[in-house]
Amino acid sequence: MQKVSLISVFAVLALFGVFNGHAAFAQSKTCTLVLNISTLDDNGHARKVKNTRAFVVRKGTRRRIPAALVSGRPQFPRLRAGRYQLTVRKPGFEKTTQNVDLDCSAMNSKTEFEVSLERVGPP
């Protein structure tokens, strides 16, 4: 009878360890990356550019994560902290690629990132 109770204690401890590990993984820090995209008009004033396509690739992976458009602005919800390569495209503008270091020091924080696009051809 003593062996059964000892085995039960180990089983309970093992289950607690498994569930505790999943809880820690589920609470990893993530951020939302919001892009503010603009271009310069003929007078040199910044003008917002809406409905652009954007995606990021986390450094060291080949996983491409597309942005969701929210009110015409590309957003990446729930990105984990790390280094990303950001690509932004819109017809009539040059494609731009930039590196982004995302620091999610506060859980579920929002980071805004400025991107400037250059027109291709006449306005």
Disulfide bonds with the S-S distance in Angstrom:
Cys31-Cys104 1.82
